[in-house]
Amino acid sequence: MPRNRSAIAALQKLEADREALDAKQRELEVQAARELGEIILGSGLESFSKKGLRKVAEELGKLGEDAAIEKLTARGSTRASNAAPGTQ
């Protein structure tokens, strides 16, 4: 029987550990959201709708940081070079 108590105690400890990890994860998610919010505020993105911002973020996430930056800056360069003289 002591063996069963040991297994029960181990399961109880495991459950307590999971609960502690879940609480820590929620805390870190709140901190991460706060950090991201601080980055976004003042960038112009705060004027996007929630739906639009989510779509932009998802698409940029799919591309990855380097590809997204390259794609965004390349489009800006292309538009500027294609603009009529004197309109830039």
C-alpha positions in Angstrom: 0.0 0.0 0.0 2.7 2.6 0.7 3.5 2.4 -3.0 0.0 3.6 -3.9 0.2 6.5 -1.5 3.5 7.5 -3.1 1.9 7.5 -6.5 -1.1 9.5 -5.2 1.3 12.0 -3.6 3.3 12.3 -6.8 0.1 13.0 -8.7 -1.0 15.6 -6.2 2.4 17.3 -6.5 2.2 17.1 -10.3 -1.2 18.8 -10.2 0.1 21.5 -7.9 3.1 22.1 -10.2 0.8 22.4 -13.2 -1.4 25.0 -11.4 1.7 27.0 -10.5 3.0 26.8 -14.1 -0.4 27.9 -15.4 -0.5 30.9 -13.1 3.1 31.8 -14.1 2.1 31.5 -17.8 -0.9 33.8 -17.4 1.3 36.4 -15.6 3.9 36.3 -18.3 1.2 36.6 -21.0 -0.1 39.8 -19.3 3.5 41.2 -19.2 4.1 40.3 -22.8 0.8 42.0 -23.9 1.8 45.1 -21.9 5.2 45.2 -23.6 3.7 44.8 -27.1 1.1 47.4 -26.4 3.8 49.9 -25.4 5.6 49.2 -28.7 2.4 49.7 -30.8 1.3 52.9 -29.1 2.6 55.9 -31.0 3.5 53.8 -34.0 0.4 54.5 -36.0 -0.9 51.0 -35.6 -3.2 52.1 -32.7 -5.4 53.6 -35.4 -6.1 50.2 -37.0 -9.2 48.3 -36.1 -8.8 45.3 -33.8 -9.6 43.0 -36.7 -7.2 44.8 -39.1 -4.4 44.8 -36.6 -4.9 41.1 -35.9 -4.8 40.4 -39.7 -1.7 42.5 -40.2 0.1 40.8 -37.2 -0.8 37.3 -38.4 0.4 38.0 -42.0 3.6 39.6 -40.7 4.1 36.6 -38.4 3.8 34.2 -41.3 6.5 36.1 -43.2 8.9 36.3 -40.4 10.8 39.4 -39.2 13.4 39.7 -42.0 11.0 39.0 -44.9 8.3 41.3 -43.5 10.8 44.2 -43.1 12.2 43.6 -46.6 8.8 43.4 -48.2 7.5 46.5 -46.5 10.5 48.6 -47.2 10.8 47.4 -50.8 7.2 48.4 -51.5 7.8 51.9 -50.2 10.9 52.2 -52.4 9.0 51.0 -55.5 6.2 53.5 -54.9 8.6 56.4 -54.5 10.5 55.5 -57.6 7.3 55.1 -59.7 5.8 58.4 -58.5 5.6 61.2 -61.0 8.5 63.7 -60.7 7.7 66.4 -58.2 5.1 64.4 -56.3 7.4 62.7 -53.9 
